[in-house]
């Protein structure tokens, strides 16, 4: 009997080992379906366990989904929610807010511990309402032995929610009681690796100022946004800042949406990435050869890549491929900017929201027709960027998106994340409050000039504007009122003696300083007239044999540049033929007037003649009934533009004044 008893004990121990091993194998193979904790729950208590775990899971998902749209916050702090400049609104009403992770040089990146607590508090505050005092289980009398205590952990693969909640469940009508203590739910969201990548992006942006450099590069390459340069024209270049702002919005919408993060899953480039790497090597080679070139011949020998085969998205690869130092991952990243979001934009120098080139006409007399417009503009730019990190595996393949935002900060064309903020931004003005703050006194404005019938009288339809301290304000128009043509109005009270400008189409604008309560100016009338050109060949064989020979029309290879400056005002006529609009109309003073005249005739872009007169007088009796302004341009023959002697002769023929009588313009 003793031996058989020992054998029986060994058999029982063996069965226990086998059953334990089978249980471990089962739990290991079914870990995605059954939590190990659940396997130990009595069968009749399983519905209660599942009920509580379901509430935990539902509330956990709610918290994580709220967090995904709010940069890791379940409840936005007042320092974010009450300051519109510190978040991006995702809806017109501003109900959905994505907070900036950096604001006013302050980091607002939540920690993992903070986010875990956010989820914990969300569940704790709503758990009782979810279980509803267990009214779904009328067959049980369930008593709470202690308050619930929740612990939330973000793992690499999920969000684990553990609840310690001692419950005593008595089955009514039976002497049976079941104790429940620990509950576990796992939400299949990989928020930890998603968050870690988002944090790398934010920290890398703060360190590299990647999007600031990208923005500046994109602006420089945009032909509609001026930076540095010059234009060989006498017409001043002007840009309205409100129009440039709209251009920048469109530009950054396209540019930011093409940003990719290295070693993540991103849309492929149009060509294999080796093509772009080869282009980078070519760029470095060309840069080195340009810097080492010592002669024009060296520059000519530089080999350039074939422009026709360059991939159109090469800018996105060269400037928009963001390396944040992440190991290779199956996560995706999307950068976005929307024109609907606020943007702070200003350019300097500007006056009343208009940037303008500086016209330089300080050339010798024989080059007075040349003008150079130089410009150098700097910009301040602040605009928001929304970043979405996506895990396509979360929620069983449905995916999980995590959003955060930050501002791009540029000050005077330089990335300025470390030192610049929205509080330091100064917006451009187009008048605004300055023009609205008016004094109590009224002022009368009127203008006198020749009307369409040739009579001098008080004019109507004259626009009157006010300028002071770089601000310009519209005052109104002169109209007929109570038998008088005038404008009576209040003016801004910022200046004691502002400048008033009178402007009417067909007249030269006039500016005068306001010193009394009434101001009247004389406006000089202009007459539109069609200009015609004739070539007068001037042949030089010797000092004794030279002179004009005939009158000829312009040839297709000819170009004409005209500069006329009225001596009695600031009126200038700058005209070129041919021009884009094929316009043949200029505006001359509708009266006897003196001008400084510089006209150049060129052939194949070489100067071959023209007309110069510092004291050109055009009489009213000649222009009064005329339809055409006939301009005669000397053409020095025989043409030898590369010959130094030819150039000297041309200079003498144009600027000595001895031929001006034959070249004097006429009217017909």
C-alpha positions as CSV (number, residue, x, y, z in Angstrom):
1,X,0.0,0.0,0.0
2,X,2.8,2.4,0.8
3,X,4.3,2.1,-2.7
4,X,1.0,2.5,-4.4
5,X,0.3,5.6,-2.3
6,X,3.6,7.2,-3.4
7,X,2.8,6.4,-7.0
8,X,-0.6,8.1,-6.7
9,X,1.0,11.3,-5.3
10,X,3.5,11.4,-8.2
11,X,0.6,11.0,-10.6
12,X,-1.2,13.9,-9.1
13,X,1.9,16.1,-9.1
14,X,2.4,15.2,-12.8
15,X,-1.1,16.1,-13.7
16,X,-0.7,19.5,-12.0
17,X,2.5,20.2,-13.9
18,X,0.8,19.2,-17.2
19,X,-2.2,21.3,-16.6
20,X,-0.1,24.3,-15.5
21,X,2.0,24.0,-18.7
22,X,-1.2,23.7,-20.8
23,X,-2.6,26.8,-19.2
24,X,0.6,28.8,-19.8
25,X,0.6,27.7,-23.4
26,X,-3.0,28.6,-23.8
27,X,-2.6,32.1,-22.3
28,X,0.5,32.7,-24.4
29,X,-1.2,31.7,-27.6
30,X,-4.4,33.7,-26.9
31,X,-2.8,36.8,-25.3
32,X,-4.5,39.1,-27.9
33,X,-7.9,37.7,-27.1
34,X,-7.8,37.0,-23.3
35,X,-6.0,38.9,-20.6
36,X,-4.1,36.7,-18.1
37,X,-6.0,38.3,-15.3
38,X,-9.3,37.3,-16.9
39,X,-8.5,33.6,-16.9
40,X,-8.6,33.6,-13.1
41,X,-12.0,35.2,-12.9
42,X,-14.8,32.9,-11.7
43,X,-17.2,32.1,-14.5
44,X,-20.3,33.6,-12.8
45,X,-18.3,36.9,-12.1
46,X,-17.1,37.2,-15.7
47,X,-20.0,39.4,-16.9
48,X,-19.3,41.9,-14.1
49,X,-15.6,41.9,-14.9
50,X,-16.2,42.4,-18.6
51,X,-18.7,45.2,-17.9
52,X,-16.2,47.2,-15.8
53,X,-13.4,46.5,-18.3
54,X,-15.6,47.6,-21.2
55,X,-16.2,50.9,-19.4
56,X,-12.5,51.3,-18.8
57,X,-11.8,50.6,-22.4
58,X,-14.5,53.0,-23.7
59,X,-13.4,55.8,-21.5
60,X,-9.8,55.2,-22.3
61,X,-10.5,55.4,-26.0
62,X,-12.4,58.6,-25.4
63,X,-9.5,60.2,-23.5
64,X,-7.0,59.1,-26.1
65,X,-9.1,60.4,-29.0
66,X,-9.5,63.8,-27.3
67,X,-5.8,63.8,-26.5
68,X,-5.0,63.0,-30.2
69,X,-6.5,66.3,-31.4
70,X,-5.2,68.4,-28.5
71,X,-1.5,67.7,-28.6
72,X,-1.5,65.3,-25.6
73,X,-3.9,67.3,-23.5
74,X,-7.3,65.9,-22.5
75,X,-8.2,69.1,-20.7
76,X,-6.6,72.2,-22.2
77,X,-5.2,74.6,-19.5
78,X,-6.5,78.2,-19.4
79,X,-3.1,79.4,-20.6
80,X,-3.9,77.8,-23.9
81,X,-7.7,77.7,-24.3
82,X,-8.1,81.4,-23.4
83,X,-5.4,82.7,-25.7
84,X,-6.4,82.2,-29.4
85,X,-2.8,82.9,-30.5
86,X,-1.6,79.8,-28.7
87,X,-3.5,77.2,-30.7
88,X,-4.8,76.4,-34.2
89,X,-8.6,76.2,-34.5
90,X,-9.7,73.2,-36.5
91,X,-13.3,74.4,-37.0
92,X,-14.8,77.8,-37.7
93,X,-16.3,78.1,-34.2
94,X,-12.9,77.4,-32.6
95,X,-14.2,74.4,-30.6
96,X,-11.4,72.1,-31.6
97,X,-8.0,73.5,-30.6
98,X,-4.6,72.1,-31.4
99,X,-2.2,73.8,-29.0
100,X,1.3,75.1,-29.9
101,X,4.0,72.9,-28.4
102,X,6.1,76.1,-28.2
103,X,4.6,79.5,-27.5
104,X,6.5,82.7,-26.7
105,X,9.7,80.7,-26.3
106,X,8.0,78.5,-23.7
107,X,7.9,74.7,-24.2
108,X,4.5,73.2,-23.8
109,X,5.3,69.6,-24.7
110,X,3.4,67.4,-22.2
111,X,5.4,64.5,-20.7
112,X,4.4,60.8,-20.9
113,X,3.6,60.9,-17.1
114,X,1.4,63.9,-17.6
115,X,-0.5,62.3,-20.4
116,X,-1.0,59.1,-18.5
117,X,-2.4,61.0,-15.6
118,X,-4.7,62.9,-18.0
119,X,-6.2,59.6,-19.2
120,X,-6.4,58.3,-15.6
121,X,-8.3,61.4,-14.4
122,X,-10.7,61.2,-17.3
123,X,-11.6,57.6,-16.5
124,X,-11.8,58.2,-12.8
125,X,-14.2,61.1,-13.2
126,X,-16.5,59.1,-15.5
127,X,-16.3,55.5,-14.3
128,X,-19.1,55.7,-11.8
129,X,-21.4,57.2,-14.4
130,X,-20.5,54.5,-16.8
131,X,-21.1,51.5,-14.5
132,X,-24.4,53.1,-13.3
133,X,-24.2,51.4,-9.9
134,X,-24.3,48.1,-11.7
135,X,-28.0,48.3,-12.5
136,X,-27.3,46.0,-15.4
137,X,-26.9,43.2,-12.9
138,X,-30.1,43.0,-10.8
139,X,-29.3,39.4,-9.8
140,X,-26.3,40.6,-7.8
141,X,-25.9,42.7,-4.7
142,X,-22.6,44.5,-5.4
143,X,-20.8,46.3,-2.6
144,X,-17.8,48.6,-3.0
145,X,-15.1,47.7,-0.4
146,X,-12.8,50.7,-1.4
147,X,-12.8,53.6,-3.9
148,X,-11.4,52.7,-7.4
149,X,-7.8,53.4,-8.1
150,X,-6.6,53.6,-11.7
151,X,-3.2,53.3,-13.2
152,X,-2.5,54.0,-16.9
153,X,0.7,52.9,-18.7
154,X,1.7,53.8,-22.3
155,X,3.6,50.7,-23.6
156,X,5.2,50.3,-27.0
157,X,2.2,48.4,-28.3
158,X,-0.9,49.6,-26.4
159,X,-2.3,51.6,-23.5
160,X,-2.7,49.4,-20.4
161,X,-5.3,50.5,-17.9
162,X,-5.3,48.8,-14.6
163,X,-8.1,49.3,-12.0
164,X,-7.9,48.3,-8.4
165,X,-11.4,48.3,-7.2
166,X,-12.4,45.8,-4.4
167,X,-16.0,44.6,-5.1
168,X,-18.1,42.0,-3.3
169,X,-20.8,40.5,-5.5
170,X,-23.4,38.5,-3.7
171,X,-25.7,36.4,-5.8
172,X,-29.3,37.1,-4.6
173,X,-31.2,34.1,-3.2
174,X,-28.0,32.1,-2.9
175,X,-25.4,31.8,-0.3
176,X,-22.6,32.6,-2.8
177,X,-20.3,35.6,-2.9
178,X,-17.7,36.5,-5.4
179,X,-14.8,39.0,-4.8
180,X,-13.4,41.1,-7.6
181,X,-10.4,43.2,-7.1
182,X,-8.2,43.8,-10.2
183,X,-9.5,44.9,-13.6
184,X,-7.3,45.3,-16.7
185,X,-8.1,46.7,-20.2
186,X,-5.7,47.3,-23.0
187,X,-6.5,49.9,-25.7
188,X,-4.8,49.0,-29.0
189,X,-3.2,52.4,-29.5
190,X,0.6,52.8,-29.9
191,X,0.6,56.3,-28.5
192,X,4.1,56.0,-26.9
193,X,6.1,55.6,-30.2
194,X,3.7,58.1,-31.8
195,X,4.4,60.6,-29.0
196,X,8.2,60.0,-29.1
197,X,8.3,60.7,-32.8
198,X,6.2,63.9,-32.3
199,X,8.6,65.1,-29.6
200,X,11.6,64.4,-31.8
201,X,10.0,66.5,-34.5
202,X,9.4,69.4,-32.1
203,X,12.8,69.3,-30.6
204,X,14.5,69.0,-34.0
205,X,12.6,72.0,-35.3
206,X,13.6,74.1,-32.2
207,X,17.2,73.1,-32.8
208,X,17.5,73.2,-36.6
209,X,14.8,75.8,-37.3
210,X,14.1,73.6,-40.3
211,X,10.7,75.1,-41.4
212,X,12.1,78.7,-41.0
213,X,14.9,77.9,-43.4
214,X,12.4,76.2,-45.7
215,X,10.1,79.2,-45.7
216,X,12.9,81.7,-46.4
217,X,14.2,79.5,-49.3
218,X,10.7,79.2,-50.8
219,X,10.1,83.0,-50.5
220,X,13.5,83.7,-52.2
221,X,12.6,81.4,-55.1
222,X,9.2,82.9,-55.6
223,X,9.4,85.5,-58.3
224,X,6.4,87.4,-56.9
225,X,8.1,88.1,-53.6
226,X,11.0,90.7,-53.9
227,X,14.1,90.4,-51.7
228,X,17.3,91.9,-53.2
229,X,18.0,93.1,-56.7
230,X,17.8,95.9,-59.2
231,X,15.8,96.7,-62.3
232,X,17.0,98.7,-65.3
233,X,13.9,100.7,-65.7
234,X,12.8,104.2,-64.7
235,X,9.4,102.9,-63.4
236,X,9.5,102.4,-59.7
237,X,8.6,98.9,-58.6
238,X,5.8,98.7,-56.0
239,X,4.4,95.8,-54.1
240,X,1.4,95.8,-51.8
241,X,2.0,93.9,-48.6
242,X,-1.6,92.6,-48.4
243,X,-1.1,91.1,-51.9
244,X,2.3,89.6,-50.9
245,X,0.6,88.1,-47.8
246,X,-1.9,86.3,-50.0
247,X,0.9,85.1,-52.2
248,X,2.8,83.8,-49.2
249,X,-0.3,81.9,-48.0
250,X,-0.6,80.1,-51.3
251,X,3.1,79.4,-51.4
252,X,3.3,78.0,-47.9
253,X,0.2,75.9,-48.4
254,X,1.9,74.1,-51.2
255,X,5.4,74.0,-49.7
256,X,4.5,72.9,-46.1
257,X,2.2,70.1,-47.4
258,X,5.2,68.6,-49.3
259,X,7.5,68.2,-46.2
260,X,8.5,64.7,-45.5
261,X,10.3,63.2,-42.4
262,X,13.2,60.8,-43.1
263,X,13.0,57.2,-42.1
264,X,9.2,57.3,-41.8
265,X,6.6,56.1,-44.2
266,X,6.1,59.0,-46.7
267,X,4.8,59.5,-50.2
268,X,7.5,58.6,-52.7
269,X,9.2,61.3,-54.7
270,X,8.7,61.5,-58.4
271,X,12.0,59.8,-59.1
272,X,14.3,57.4,-57.3
273,X,16.0,59.1,-54.4
274,X,19.4,58.3,-55.9
275,X,18.6,60.9,-58.7
276,X,18.2,63.6,-56.1
277,X,21.4,62.6,-54.3
278,X,23.3,62.8,-57.6
279,X,21.8,66.3,-58.0
280,X,23.1,67.3,-54.6
281,X,26.6,66.1,-55.6
282,X,26.3,68.0,-58.8
283,X,25.3,71.1,-56.9
284,X,28.3,70.8,-54.6
285,X,30.6,70.3,-57.6
286,X,29.3,73.3,-59.4
287,X,29.5,75.4,-56.2
288,X,33.1,74.4,-55.8
289,X,34.0,75.2,-59.4
290,X,32.3,78.6,-59.2
291,X,34.3,79.5,-56.1
292,X,37.6,78.3,-57.6
293,X,37.1,79.9,-61.0
294,X,39.8,82.4,-61.8
295,X,38.8,83.4,-65.3
296,X,35.8,83.8,-67.6
297,X,37.1,80.8,-69.5
298,X,36.9,78.7,-66.3
299,X,33.3,79.8,-65.9
300,X,32.4,78.8,-69.4
301,X,33.9,75.3,-68.9
302,X,31.6,74.5,-66.0
303,X,29.2,71.7,-66.9
304,X,25.6,72.2,-65.9
305,X,23.0,69.4,-65.6
306,X,20.4,69.0,-68.3
307,X,17.5,71.4,-67.3
308,X,14.9,69.4,-69.2
309,X,15.4,66.2,-67.1
310,X,15.3,67.8,-63.7
311,X,12.6,66.4,-61.5
312,X,9.9,69.0,-60.7
313,X,9.9,68.1,-57.0
314,X,13.7,68.6,-56.5
315,X,13.0,71.5,-54.2
316,X,10.9,69.3,-51.9
317,X,13.8,66.8,-51.6
318,X,16.6,69.4,-51.2
319,X,14.8,71.7,-48.8
320,X,11.8,69.8,-47.4
321,X,13.2,66.4,-46.3
322,X,13.4,66.7,-42.5
323,X,15.9,64.5,-40.6
324,X,14.8,64.4,-37.0
325,X,17.1,61.5,-36.0
326,X,14.4,58.9,-35.7
327,X,15.2,55.2,-36.3
328,X,13.3,53.7,-39.2
329,X,9.6,53.4,-38.3
330,X,6.3,52.5,-39.9
331,X,4.7,55.7,-38.6
332,X,3.6,58.5,-41.0
333,X,4.0,62.3,-40.6
334,X,2.0,65.0,-42.3
335,X,2.7,68.7,-42.2
336,X,0.0,71.2,-43.1
337,X,-0.7,74.9,-43.4
338,X,-4.1,76.3,-44.3
339,X,-4.7,79.8,-45.8
340,X,-7.7,80.0,-43.4
341,X,-5.3,80.3,-40.4
342,X,-3.9,83.6,-39.2
343,X,-0.6,84.7,-40.5
344,X,1.5,87.6,-39.3
345,X,3.4,89.2,-42.2
346,X,5.3,92.4,-42.6
347,X,8.0,93.7,-45.0
348,X,10.4,96.6,-44.6
349,X,10.8,99.3,-45.6
350,X,7.2,100.1,-46.4
351,X,4.9,103.1,-46.3
352,X,1.2,102.5,-45.6
353,X,1.6,98.8,-46.6
354,X,3.4,99.5,-49.9
355,X,7.0,98.5,-50.5
356,X,8.8,100.5,-53.2
357,X,12.1,100.4,-55.0
358,X,14.6,103.3,-55.0
359,X,15.0,104.8,-58.4
360,X,18.6,106.0,-59.1
361,X,19.0,108.4,-62.0
362,X,22.5,109.7,-61.0
363,X,24.1,108.9,-64.3
364,X,26.0,111.2,-66.7
365,X,23.9,113.3,-69.0
366,X,24.5,111.1,-71.9
367,X,23.1,108.1,-69.9
368,X,20.2,110.0,-68.3
369,X,17.7,107.8,-70.0
370,X,19.0,105.0,-67.9
371,X,17.5,104.3,-64.5
372,X,18.3,101.7,-61.9
373,X,15.8,100.5,-59.4
374,X,17.6,99.0,-56.4
375,X,15.8,97.2,-53.5
376,X,16.5,95.2,-50.4
377,X,13.5,94.1,-48.4
378,X,13.3,92.2,-45.1
379,X,10.3,90.3,-43.8
380,X,8.9,89.3,-40.5
381,X,6.7,86.2,-40.8
382,X,4.8,84.2,-38.2
383,X,2.4,81.4,-39.2
384,X,1.2,78.1,-37.7
385,X,2.0,74.6,-38.8
386,X,-0.1,71.6,-38.0
387,X,1.8,68.2,-37.6
388,X,-0.1,64.9,-37.6
389,X,1.7,61.7,-36.7
390,X,-0.2,58.6,-37.8
391,X,0.0,55.0,-36.7
392,X,-1.9,52.9,-39.2
393,X,-1.7,49.8,-37.0
394,X,-3.6,51.2,-34.0
395,X,-7.2,50.2,-33.3
396,X,-6.8,47.0,-35.3
397,X,-5.8,48.8,-38.5
398,X,-8.3,51.7,-38.2
399,X,-5.3,54.0,-37.3
400,X,-4.6,56.7,-34.8
401,X,-3.7,60.3,-35.5
402,X,-1.9,62.5,-33.1
403,X,-1.8,66.3,-33.7
404,X,0.3,69.1,-32.4
405,X,1.3,72.5,-33.7
406,X,3.9,75.2,-33.5
407,X,4.5,78.6,-35.1
408,X,7.2,79.3,-37.7
409,X,9.1,82.4,-36.6
410,X,11.1,84.6,-39.0
411,X,12.5,88.0,-38.1
412,X,14.2,90.2,-40.7
413,X,14.7,87.3,-43.1
414,X,16.4,85.2,-40.3
415,X,15.1,82.1,-38.4
416,X,14.3,83.4,-34.9
417,X,12.8,80.6,-32.8
418,X,15.0,81.4,-29.9
419,X,14.5,85.1,-29.7
420,X,11.4,86.1,-31.5
421,X,7.7,85.9,-30.5
422,X,4.3,87.1,-31.5
423,X,4.4,89.9,-28.9
424,X,7.3,91.4,-30.7
425,X,5.6,91.4,-34.1
426,X,4.7,94.7,-35.6
427,X,2.0,94.7,-38.3
428,X,2.0,97.0,-41.3
429,X,-0.7,99.7,-41.4
430,X,-2.8,101.2,-44.1
431,X,-4.1,104.0,-42.1
432,X,-6.5,102.4,-39.7
433,X,-7.0,104.0,-36.3
434,X,-4.6,106.8,-37.2
435,X,-7.0,108.0,-39.8
436,X,-10.1,107.6,-37.6
437,X,-8.8,109.8,-34.8
438,X,-9.9,113.2,-36.1
439,X,-10.1,116.7,-34.6
440,X,-13.2,118.8,-34.1
441,X,-12.3,121.5,-36.7
442,X,-13.5,121.5,-40.3
443,X,-11.2,122.4,-43.3
444,X,-12.1,123.5,-46.8
445,X,-10.2,122.1,-49.8
446,X,-10.5,123.2,-53.4
447,X,-8.5,123.0,-56.7
448,X,-8.3,125.3,-59.7
449,X,-7.4,124.2,-63.2
450,X,-8.4,124.2,-66.9
451,X,-11.5,122.2,-67.6
452,X,-12.2,120.1,-70.7
453,X,-13.4,123.3,-72.6
454,X,-10.2,125.3,-71.9
455,X,-11.7,127.5,-69.2
456,X,-10.0,127.9,-65.8
457,X,-12.4,127.1,-63.0
458,X,-12.9,125.3,-59.7
459,X,-12.6,121.6,-60.4
460,X,-14.7,118.6,-59.2
461,X,-13.8,115.0,-58.9
462,X,-10.5,115.7,-57.2
463,X,-9.3,113.2,-54.6
464,X,-7.9,114.7,-51.5
465,X,-5.5,112.8,-49.2
466,X,-3.6,113.5,-46.0
467,X,-0.1,112.4,-45.1
468,X,1.8,112.7,-41.9
469,X,4.5,110.6,-40.1
470,X,4.4,107.9,-42.8
471,X,0.7,107.5,-42.6
472,X,-1.7,108.3,-45.5
473,X,-5.4,108.9,-45.1
474,X,-8.1,109.5,-47.7
475,X,-10.1,112.6,-46.9
476,X,-12.6,112.5,-49.7
477,X,-13.4,114.0,-53.1
478,X,-14.1,117.6,-54.1
479,X,-17.8,117.9,-55.2
480,X,-20.3,120.6,-56.1
481,X,-22.0,121.7,-53.0
482,X,-24.2,124.8,-52.5
483,X,-22.9,126.5,-55.6
484,X,-19.2,125.8,-54.7
485,X,-16.8,123.0,-55.7
486,X,-15.0,122.0,-52.6
487,X,-14.4,119.4,-49.9
488,X,-15.2,120.3,-46.3
489,X,-14.1,117.7,-43.8
490,X,-12.3,117.0,-40.5
491,X,-8.7,115.7,-40.6
492,X,-6.6,113.5,-38.3
493,X,-5.3,115.4,-35.4
494,X,-1.8,113.8,-35.2
495,X,0.0,116.6,-37.1
496,X,-0.2,120.3,-36.9
497,X,0.8,121.0,-40.5
498,X,0.3,117.9,-42.6
499,X,0.8,117.6,-46.3
500,X,-2.3,117.4,-48.5
501,X,-2.3,115.8,-51.9
502,X,-4.8,116.6,-54.7
503,X,-5.2,114.0,-57.4
504,X,-7.4,114.0,-60.5
505,X,-7.1,111.9,-63.6
506,X,-5.7,113.9,-66.5
507,X,-3.9,116.4,-64.1
508,X,-0.5,116.4,-62.4
509,X,-0.9,115.5,-58.7
510,X,-0.1,118.4,-56.5
511,X,1.0,118.4,-52.8
512,X,0.9,121.4,-50.5
513,X,1.3,121.9,-46.8
514,X,-1.7,122.8,-44.8
515,X,-1.1,125.9,-42.6
516,X,-4.7,127.4,-42.5
517,X,-8.2,126.2,-42.3
518,X,-8.6,126.5,-46.1
519,X,-6.3,125.3,-48.9
520,X,-6.6,125.9,-52.7
521,X,-4.1,124.6,-55.2
522,X,-3.7,124.9,-59.0
523,X,-3.7,121.6,-61.0
524,X,-1.8,121.5,-64.3
525,X,-3.9,119.8,-67.0
526,X,-2.4,117.0,-69.2
527,X,-3.2,116.2,-72.8
528,X,-3.0,112.6,-74.0
529,X,-1.4,112.5,-77.4
530,X,-0.2,109.9,-79.8
531,X,3.6,109.8,-80.3
532,X,5.2,108.9,-83.6
533,X,8.9,108.3,-84.3
534,X,11.1,109.0,-87.3
535,X,14.7,108.2,-87.9
536,X,17.0,110.9,-89.3
537,X,20.2,109.2,-90.5
538,X,23.2,111.4,-90.0
539,X,26.1,110.4,-92.1
540,X,29.7,111.1,-91.2
541,X,32.4,110.7,-93.8
542,X,34.7,113.5,-92.7
543,X,34.5,116.7,-90.8
544,X,33.6,118.4,-94.1
545,X,31.2,115.7,-95.3
546,X,28.5,115.1,-92.8
547,X,24.8,115.7,-92.4
548,X,21.3,114.5,-92.4
549,X,20.0,112.4,-95.3
550,X,16.3,111.7,-95.4
551,X,13.6,110.8,-92.9
552,X,12.9,107.1,-92.2
553,X,10.5,105.0,-90.2
554,X,11.6,102.8,-87.3
555,X,12.8,99.3,-88.1
556,X,11.8,96.1,-86.2
557,X,15.2,95.9,-84.7
558,X,14.9,99.5,-83.3
559,X,14.0,100.4,-79.7
560,X,13.2,103.9,-78.3
561,X,13.5,105.1,-74.8
562,X,12.0,108.5,-73.8
563,X,12.5,110.6,-70.7
564,X,10.8,113.9,-70.4
565,X,10.7,115.9,-67.2
566,X,8.4,118.9,-66.9
567,X,10.4,121.8,-65.4
568,X,7.4,123.3,-63.6
569,X,6.4,120.2,-61.6
570,X,7.4,116.6,-60.7
571,X,5.7,115.3,-63.8
572,X,7.9,112.8,-65.7
573,X,7.2,110.9,-68.9
574,X,9.0,107.6,-69.1
575,X,8.1,105.7,-72.2
576,X,9.6,102.8,-74.2
577,X,8.8,101.5,-77.7
578,X,7.9,98.8,-78.3
579,X,6.1,98.1,-75.0
580,X,3.9,95.2,-73.7
581,X,0.7,97.0,-74.2
582,X,1.6,98.5,-77.6
583,X,0.6,101.8,-76.2
584,X,1.5,104.9,-78.3
585,X,-0.1,107.5,-75.9
586,X,1.9,109.9,-73.6
587,X,0.6,112.8,-71.6
588,X,2.1,116.3,-72.2
589,X,1.3,119.4,-70.3
590,X,-1.7,121.1,-71.9
591,X,0.0,124.5,-72.0
592,X,3.3,126.0,-73.0
593,X,5.8,124.1,-71.0
594,X,9.5,123.5,-70.7
595,X,11.1,120.1,-70.5
596,X,14.4,118.3,-70.1
597,X,14.5,115.7,-72.8
598,X,16.6,112.5,-73.2
599,X,15.7,110.1,-76.0
600,X,17.7,107.1,-77.0
601,X,17.5,105.1,-80.3
602,X,19.0,101.6,-80.2
603,X,19.5,98.9,-82.7
604,X,19.9,95.3,-81.5
605,X,20.3,96.8,-78.0
606,X,23.2,99.0,-79.1
607,X,22.8,102.8,-78.9
608,X,22.9,104.3,-82.4
609,X,21.3,107.7,-81.8
610,X,18.6,109.7,-80.1
611,X,17.9,113.3,-79.0
612,X,18.9,115.4,-76.1
613,X,17.7,118.9,-75.1
614,X,17.9,120.4,-71.6
615,X,15.7,123.3,-72.6
616,X,13.0,121.9,-74.8
617,X,9.9,124.2,-75.1
618,X,6.6,123.0,-76.4
619,X,4.1,125.8,-77.2
620,X,0.4,125.6,-76.4
621,X,-0.6,126.9,-79.8
622,X,1.2,123.9,-81.3
623,X,-0.3,121.3,-79.1
624,X,-3.8,122.7,-78.7
625,X,-5.3,121.1,-81.9
626,X,-2.7,118.4,-82.5
627,X,-3.3,114.7,-82.6
628,X,0.3,113.5,-83.0
629,X,3.5,114.3,-81.3
630,X,6.3,113.7,-83.9
631,X,9.7,112.8,-82.4
632,X,12.8,112.9,-84.6
633,X,15.7,110.7,-83.6
634,X,19.2,111.1,-84.9
635,X,20.7,107.8,-86.3
636,X,24.5,108.1,-86.5
637,X,25.7,106.5,-89.8
638,X,27.6,104.4,-90.7
639,X,26.8,102.3,-87.7
640,X,29.9,100.9,-86.0
641,X,28.8,100.6,-82.3
642,X,32.0,98.8,-81.3
643,X,34.3,101.5,-82.7
644,X,35.5,104.0,-80.1
645,X,35.6,106.8,-82.6
646,X,32.0,106.1,-83.6
647,X,31.0,106.4,-79.9
648,X,32.7,109.7,-79.6
649,X,31.0,111.1,-82.7
650,X,27.7,109.9,-81.4
651,X,28.2,111.6,-78.1
652,X,29.0,114.9,-79.9
653,X,26.1,114.6,-82.2
654,X,23.6,114.1,-79.4
655,X,24.9,116.3,-76.6
656,X,26.6,119.2,-78.2
657,X,23.2,120.7,-79.0
658,X,24.3,121.8,-82.5
659,X,21.8,119.5,-84.2
660,X,18.8,120.2,-81.9
661,X,17.1,122.6,-84.3
662,X,16.7,119.9,-87.0
663,X,15.6,117.4,-84.4
664,X,13.0,119.6,-82.6
665,X,9.7,117.6,-82.1
666,X,6.7,118.8,-84.0
667,X,2.9,118.4,-83.7
668,X,0.4,117.5,-86.4
